[in-house]
Amino acid sequence: MNKKILILLLILITLGGCTKRFTITSEDEKTQKQYVSNILCKPESKELIEIYKNNPDKLLVEYDKLPECKKLKINSGGYEGLWTSFFVKPLAWIIVKVGLIVKNNGLAIMIVGLILRLALYPISKKSTNMSENMKKAQSDLNRLEKKYSGKDDKESMMAKSQEMMLIYKKYNINPMSSCLFAFLQLPIFFAFLEAVYRVPAFFENDFLVFNLGTTPLEGFSQGNYWYIILILLILGATYYSFKNMNNTGDDAQAKQMKMMSTFMVVFITIVSFSLPTSIALYWIVSNGFTVIQNLLLKKGKN
C-alpha cells in the first residue's frame, strides 16, 4: 500500500511538469551554465535578461508575456497542468509576497519553509510518537518473532498476526500514520524546489554574504569562503535529523538504519557543494526544525 501511494505521487510529479533547463556555453567554451526554460516571471539582472532575450527558442513561453516577479499572480500564465497550477505557482506566489514584505527573498524562503513545517507539525508529531512507541514495543515484537520462528503454516501466521495487532494496540501504534509524514513531505519538497527554481528573483538577490543563486563551489572560486558555513549547517542539520530517526530497539534494524543514515549524510554533504544558496537555506531551516521538534518531543515524553 505504501509503495502504491509513493508511485502515485511520483507519477503526479512526473506527468504534471517539472523544471526544464537549457545550457549556455561561454564564448571561450571553457564553462557551461544551466538556466531554467519554463520560468514564471521575468528576471531583473541585466545578465539574465540578455540571456533570455537572446535565446527565445530556449524558453517555453514568450518572454514579453511573462510578468515581473514582484507582480507574479497565482494564475499568471494560465493553466499549466495540475502540478504547476495548484502546487508550484501558489507556493511561488506566497514566497514572492513574503519577500516583498520582509524585503529579502532569502529570508522569505526560510520563513515559508518554516511555515510549511509548522503546518505539518501535527502529522510529524504523530509520526515521531509512533517511532518512539515502536521502540518501546520492540522487545515484545522480538519475543513474538522467536515464538513463531520456523512456523509458517496458515494457522501460526494468523495467530502471529493477531498477537502483533494486540502489541500495536497495547503501545498505541498505527504503522500507516508513521509513514504519512514522509509521503506528505515528498511532494511539498518537490513543489518548493520547483517554485524556487522557476522564479529568477530567488537567484538574483543576496542573503547576508551569500548570493542566492551561487553554489558553494562557485563561491569558493570567487574567493568567498563564507560558503563553508552553509555546508557545515547542511551537514549538521542532516546528521542530527537522521540521528533522531535511529530510535529502533532492534539491533539489526538499528545497524541498517545507521548505515543508511551515514550514507545519506555523506551523499547530501557532497551534493551541498553544488546546491544554490536559496535551496540550501530551505534545507537548513526544514531539517533544523525537525531536529528541534524531535528534541522537544522526546524531552516532553521523558
Steps between C-alpha positions, in 0.01 A plus 500: 500500500778743594685426175185564297451841664864592433470394136184708456674805645797456268268458199319821597827689515632350175185553294419837650817665376843573641768763469634505143855623431731605219878538494704801389868458415736792564671673206833336581315164528663438838186509715136400467210623708140385518194724504130427551288494184154515658550799731186654650607865482761733351849520652629832634876480447642623168695178451192278522287739294752485216526120519124449479445767232786366288374143523123519436498149354615363837200639688176305525302826521535835322725729701282810450196318637672427829406724797755670724585276794367750754169505307472122476147366552380153591344462155773673298549320169168320525443132572818292463392166633391381841846494660614846388167681530396370841831442676800676343345836404317563830815416693712727279244778542505466879882519512497807273244679718687416821819623333336834422392532864835412659700663216718192447431187294747288695324579824164437329610151393597420860175640642277312255701181557443541874127567448469179298668298774273659763196409288620139492586498870194300619578224251876502563433493876284192458767338283766567763277363776439185294876450465547538875217256570647253253827513691319417823317211332813352343569255787146358472532476124833320532343246737217453251749429221678239714169342598400437139848438362486217244118489505369592158168315494180698447371469856831613651519798265146605591573465871823698461316775314234522771759517779693766310184711471451464877855627557434794268181575691681473834759760398256712295681437171353571158755395233331709230505825699874470554550507121248775426740786571761363258242470222374855555848645532615364163261693268530816712878487473486456121242780465714734711810407301329565167338824621842636600672392178232650275509852647820679384477755783572222751847463346587864434499652847735464797451366850764626742835417328346244264353536154180297475591355160861415582614154608780449755731378222435818302542707817838339572615569143410867555698511823197506729576233760199590716314232303667239720247609765213379279666162451561459874140597581366254242728229640394568860127527428502185285707299748285578803171458312605149392646425843163560660349242264731226630276414795411139430566250774592219261879463462485380138265779396704754696813392312324531165360841591843619608656388170222668299523820705879516461468454124231770472695749712813450288300514175308818593820667622665433163191628317497814717809628319286544188180621669402865439476705818121535461452122514762461775309747721179297465682176579665646811177647638293190420739251659588736785132520587479119499796471736360751750151347478626147572711620793202680655270202447748261659556736789125527554460122500783459750 
